[in-house]
Amino acid sequence: MSRPVDALDATFPIAASIALDLIRRPEVSEQWSRPSALPHLSVGALACHLGRQTVRAAQLLPMPTDLPLLESADGHYERAAWVTEGPPDEESVAAGSDEAEAAQGLARLRARSVLALQEVGHLLSRGEARDVVPIPWQGWALPRAEFLLTRQLEIVVHSDDLAVSIGVPTPQFPADVFDPVRDLLVRLAVRRRGQSALISALSRSERARNISAF
């Protein structure tokens, strides 16, 4: 399933900017060390995970690769270990990079996120981003539009997680940011749960079932 590259080139910086605005909220600083809405993860670690989506884009968009190419974001999420293996346990979360980055503090996260957003904007506007982008920790690459869609999904989902964690309204993303994410989540949910589960959840509250895409 192909998407116009230019469309994602234009919308990803918007999504990243909205995430940065959320990270800058005072409630993030005030609740930095408190538990987030996600198991075993502090608010600070969740904020770092959200900010890292733009940082990774800045790092990977100009990087050459010879990794095997997947055609779509759908295939990425169907194969990704964190999806297929289920939620991480407390020890895995504690040993991960999120809490380590949170220990470095909010000021560093904000500075890193600002620089990454600027770099992503430059790469995309000047045509310096690669057409094929590696995802080294998974062992494959994606077409740029599909890579950007994965980062855009992570931003939309984790912005909701962070907003819920600090007790503020979830940011409203414009339709050209939100709609591709919504459509991807629906496709993944149908593949994982089946059409009937999705139809029941969306149309019949008396028999709604779990339709989580992950």
C-alpha positions, 0 to 999 in steps of 0.5 A: 500500500503506497502513500504519496511521499510528499504528503508524509513529508509535509505532515510529519513535522506538524505531528512532531511539533504538536508532540514538542508542545506537549512535552513543553507543558509544565505538567510534564515537569511537575510530574516527571518522576511520577508513574505514567499511564503505561505500566512500569514507566514514569512520566519522564520516561514516557515523555522521552519516548515520545520525543525520541520519535522525532530524534530517530527520524532526524538520525535515520532519514539521511542514513544509507542502508542495505537492509531488507526492504519491507513495503509497508508500515503494516508489515513493520507492525506485524513483524516488530518484536515488541508487538509479537512478544507482548508487553515488556516486563518491569525489568525490561522497562527499567533497563531500557533507554527511556528511564535512562534518558529521563534521568538526564532531565527535562531540559535535555529532552526539550533541547534534543527534541527542538534540534531534531525537529529542525533537522527533520524539517531541513532534511524533508524540505531540501530533499536530503531525506533518503527514499528508503530509510533503515530501522536498524533495531528491527533489521529492515528498512521501509520506504520513506513514506512508510517510515514516517507513518510509523513515527507519526503513529508513535507520536499520535499514540504516545501523545495520548498516553502522555496527556492522560498521564499528566491529566491534560486534554489529548492534543488534537491532530489535524486530519492529514496527520491523524487520518493515516494513523487511524487507518493504519490502526484499523487495518492492524486491529482487523488483522489481529482481532478480525472484522467482527470484533471491529464492527461490534466495538464500533457499532454495538456497545452491548457486545464490544470486544477488545480491538487493540491493534497491538 
